[in-house]
């Protein structure tokens, strides 16, 4: 009566498993994939090494930023400055600027920071010449149109030439105040450790340039140990036999305050450290530094006479 419906039997079709990689065993592919992070790390490490070596090789161009032309005496903020010429112990002839002091006042011998030239410092230093202090602006080799290439020993030789020139003019001993700014604080400390002076003023100082490098380039292994010009002020400062003033900005991110504090800790009395709470590295004179220096000099220097 009813026709029987016949159905075809079910077939189970199996598909061949796809290979992970044609012709490459699965175990080899897994090894290759697991090695990729190590290869990336090795490449990154190699690049980091090249960067670190390049930084070390270029360190003097980073320290001595002297490519900003020559100073113009006629545009100076200080009247009556005169150009003088020095001859260093290694035979270089350098140009510097000088203005003599009034009777009873010392001469400030200024060793400036790593960038620019002496012409960039006259505006802030005019406060001292207005009070009768003399001024000798040391211009380094390789800076401000001077011949030569700057390095640590060279900067010391340049400062010695300035002090020798002043000695020939009769300005010695207590008639001298060594004033160092930033990089130049290391030069001022070295000279004050060698010679008798009336006082030392350090603006934005450091324990050593190696410590500064270690702070700025903390991501470079052994940056502080690899620096050529160390300016190790902390090892010399105890030899200074003169009143000492250190000035620093609390917000200084170029030379951290702790490096100046280390230098102050190593110094002997009489000494004073003045910290400007709102100041950074280059703006201490916007926070009253001139008044601090003038008060310090008045408190510590007896009257004497010089030409």
C-alpha positions, 0 to 999 in steps of 0.5 A: 500500500505505501511505498517504502522510502529508502535513504542513502547511508550517511558518510563521514568525510574527513578533511586532511589536516592543514600543515602549519607551514608547507614543508616545515615540521610543526616542531621547527615552526614553534621553535622559530616563533619562540625565538622571535622575541629574543631576536627583537631584544637582541636588535634593540640591545644592539641599537641601544649600544650603538646609540650609547657609543655615539653619545660617548663619542660626541660627548665633547660637542655636548659639553662644549656648546660653543657655536654661537659666534663672537661677542660684540664689545660695543653691544655690551651691557657694561660700559668701559669694558676693554678687550685684552689679549692673553697668551696661554701656557700652550701658546694660544692667544685668547681675547678676553674682556676686562674692566678695572675696579674702583679703589677698595673693591676686588675684581670678579674673574668670571668663568662662564658656562658651557653655552654661548660666550662672554657677551651673553653674561654682561647683562646680569653682571652689570650689577657688580660693576655698578657697585664699583667691582672690577670684572674680568670675563675669561673667554675659553679656547674655541669660544667667542672666536678664540682659537683652539678646541676646548677641553678640561685642561685647556679651560684650566690653562685659559683661566691661569692665563687670565690670573697671570695677566691680572697679576702682571697688572698688580691684581692678586690675592684678596683683590680677586674673586673667582666667579664660576657659572655652571660648567665654569664652577669646576674651573673656578674651584680648580683655580681657587685650590691653586692660588690665593683669592679673596672669595669664591662664588659658584653659580649652579655648581656640581660635585663633578661633571661625571656626576652631572653626566650620570644624572642627565644620561642615566639611561646610558650604562656607565655614562659618568665613568666614560666621560673624558673631562671630569672637572672633579670639583668635589676632590679639590674644594676642601683646598680652598682657603677663602670664603665660599658662596654656592647658589643654586635653583631648587628646580634646576633640572640640568644640574640637580641640587643634590650635586651642589649640596655634595660640593657644599658638604665637602667644602670648609668654612667659611661657606654659605649655600643659598637655594632659590626655591623657584629658580631653575638652572639659568634664572637665579638672577631673576630670583635675587642672586645679585643681591645675595652676591653683593651682600656676601662680598661686603660681609667677607672682603676687607677693603684693599686697593688695586688699579 
